[in-house]
Amino acid sequence: MYIEDRIAQLEMVSVDQGKQIEMIADGLGKLTIEMHKGFAESKKQNTLLRHDISLLQKDLSGQKKDIKSLKSDVISLKEDVSVLKEDVNILKSDVAIIQQDLKDIRNEMDERFNLIDLRFDKMESNFNGKFDLLVELIKAK
């Protein structure tokens, strides 16, 4: 009976091993399915990420073009400001010259008015002298 017991034990062991193999195969199948799902999902996300990266790269190249355009605009504006500063300096110089000319004209006008005042004073004294002479002549007649 020893052999029969051993055979029975071996049959039980082989049934248990068969069950274990089935469980392992079932688990391996489920794991394989999950792995395939995971890889498919990962590929899908990778594709979406690549698409998003492509869009971002396009946007970035557009932004780079805009930045280059803005830089050239800034350079142009700086040049314009430089020209305007030169113009302002020229205008300041012109204003200073005009102010000096006005001072000179005022001084010249003051001198002329002083000469006119002197002439009027001289004419007045001449007139007074002749008037006095006329009054004497009328009194003498």
C-alpha positions as CSV (number, residue, x, y, z in Angstrom):
1,M,0.0,0.0,0.0
2,Y,2.8,2.2,0.3
3,I,3.1,2.6,-3.4
4,E,-0.6,3.3,-3.7
5,D,-0.4,6.0,-1.0
6,R,2.6,7.5,-2.7
7,I,0.7,7.5,-6.0
8,A,-2.3,9.1,-4.4
9,Q,-0.1,11.7,-2.8
10,L,1.6,12.3,-6.2
11,E,-1.8,12.6,-7.8
12,M,-2.8,15.2,-5.2
13,V,0.4,17.0,-5.6
14,S,0.0,17.0,-9.4
15,V,-3.6,18.2,-9.0
16,D,-2.4,21.0,-6.6
17,Q,0.4,21.8,-9.0
18,G,-2.1,21.9,-11.9
19,K,-4.3,24.2,-9.9
20,Q,-1.3,26.4,-9.1
21,I,-0.2,26.3,-12.8
22,E,-3.8,27.4,-13.8
23,M,-3.7,30.2,-11.2
24,I,-0.3,31.3,-12.4
25,A,-1.4,31.1,-16.0
26,D,-4.6,33.0,-15.2
27,G,-2.6,35.6,-13.3
28,L,-0.1,35.8,-16.1
29,G,-2.9,36.2,-18.6
30,K,-4.5,39.0,-16.6
31,L,-1.1,40.6,-16.1
32,T,-0.4,40.4,-19.8
33,I,-3.8,42.0,-20.6
34,E,-3.1,44.8,-18.0
35,M,0.3,45.3,-19.4
36,H,-1.1,45.6,-23.0
37,K,-3.7,48.1,-21.7
38,G,-1.0,50.0,-19.9
39,F,1.2,50.1,-22.9
40,A,-1.7,51.1,-25.2
41,E,-2.6,53.9,-22.7
42,S,1.0,54.9,-22.4
43,K,1.3,55.0,-26.2
44,K,-1.8,57.1,-26.4
45,Q,-0.5,59.5,-23.8
46,N,2.8,59.6,-25.6
47,T,1.1,60.5,-28.9
48,L,-0.9,63.2,-27.1
49,L,2.2,64.6,-25.5
50,R,4.1,64.6,-28.8
51,H,1.1,66.4,-30.4
52,D,1.1,69.0,-27.6
53,I,4.9,69.4,-27.9
54,S,4.5,70.0,-31.6
55,L,1.9,72.6,-31.0
56,L,4.0,74.3,-28.3
57,Q,7.0,74.3,-30.7
58,K,4.9,76.0,-33.3
59,D,3.7,78.5,-30.8
60,L,7.2,79.0,-29.6
61,S,8.5,79.6,-33.1
62,G,5.7,82.2,-33.6
63,Q,6.7,83.8,-30.3
64,K,10.3,83.9,-31.3
65,K,9.3,85.7,-34.6
66,D,7.2,88.1,-32.5
67,I,10.2,88.8,-30.2
68,K,12.5,89.4,-33.2
69,S,9.9,91.8,-34.6
70,L,9.6,93.6,-31.2
71,K,13.4,93.8,-30.9
72,S,13.6,95.4,-34.3
73,D,10.8,97.8,-33.3
74,V,12.7,98.7,-30.1
75,I,15.9,99.3,-32.1
76,S,13.9,101.5,-34.5
77,L,12.3,103.4,-31.6
78,K,15.7,103.9,-29.9
79,E,17.0,105.4,-33.1
80,D,14.0,107.6,-33.4
81,V,14.5,108.7,-29.8
82,S,18.1,109.5,-30.5
83,V,17.1,111.6,-33.5
84,L,14.5,113.3,-31.4
85,K,17.0,114.1,-28.7
86,E,19.3,115.6,-31.3
87,D,16.4,117.6,-32.6
88,V,15.6,118.8,-29.1
89,N,19.2,119.8,-28.6
90,I,19.1,121.8,-31.9
91,L,15.9,123.4,-30.8
92,K,17.3,124.3,-27.5
93,S,20.3,125.9,-29.2
94,D,17.9,127.7,-31.6
95,V,15.8,129.0,-28.6
96,A,19.0,130.2,-26.9
97,I,20.0,132.1,-30.1
98,I,16.4,133.5,-30.4
99,Q,16.5,134.6,-26.8
100,Q,19.8,136.3,-27.3
101,D,18.5,138.0,-30.5
102,L,15.5,139.2,-28.5
103,K,17.8,140.7,-25.8
104,D,19.9,142.3,-28.5
105,I,16.7,143.7,-30.2
106,R,15.4,145.0,-26.9
107,N,18.8,146.7,-26.2
108,E,18.8,148.2,-29.6
109,M,15.2,149.4,-29.2
110,D,16.1,150.9,-25.8
111,E,19.0,152.7,-27.4
112,R,16.8,154.0,-30.3
113,F,14.1,155.1,-27.9
114,N,16.7,156.9,-25.8
115,L,18.0,158.6,-29.0
116,I,14.4,159.6,-29.9
117,D,13.9,160.9,-26.3
118,L,17.0,162.9,-26.7
119,R,15.8,164.3,-30.0
120,F,12.5,165.2,-28.5
121,D,14.2,166.9,-25.6
122,K,16.4,168.8,-28.1
123,M,13.4,169.7,-30.2
124,E,11.5,170.8,-27.1
125,S,14.3,173.0,-26.0
126,N,14.7,174.4,-29.5
127,F,10.9,174.9,-29.6
128,N,10.9,176.6,-26.2
129,G,13.8,178.8,-27.3
130,K,12.0,179.8,-30.5
131,F,8.7,180.2,-28.6
132,D,10.5,182.5,-26.2
133,L,11.9,184.5,-29.1
134,L,8.5,184.7,-30.7
135,V,6.9,186.0,-27.5
136,E,9.7,188.6,-27.2
137,L,9.1,189.7,-30.8
138,I,5.4,190.0,-30.3
139,K,6.0,192.0,-27.1
140,A,8.4,194.2,-28.9
141,K,5.9,195.1,-31.6
